[in-house]
């Protein structure tokens, strides 16, 4: 079994799911972890440390780079499609 690491912390589930989508497009398996009783009590997230985006340790460096590029509005790492 591979080790898991957190590559992002978010204030809400929506932000984490959007970031997960960035990783999904690039083929990086990830999942969102939130202690909000299945979405029924989102107010618990503040005290629980927010929402975490988690990936396998071997994908962490690439995932972090993709998330940084996305946050800066840049192209994805290794994107072979030229900007027009």
Number of C-alpha atoms within 10 A of each C-alpha: 4 8 8 14 16 18 21 19 18 18 14 17 21 12 16 22 18 11 22 22 15 16 22 14 10 15 10 17 15 23 17 19 16 22 18 19 10 9 12 8 10 17 13 15 19 13 9 11 13 21 25 23 21 22 25 19 14 12 17 18 12 16 28 16 14 21 20 14 14 15 10 9 9 11 14 18 15 9 9 8 8 6 6 3
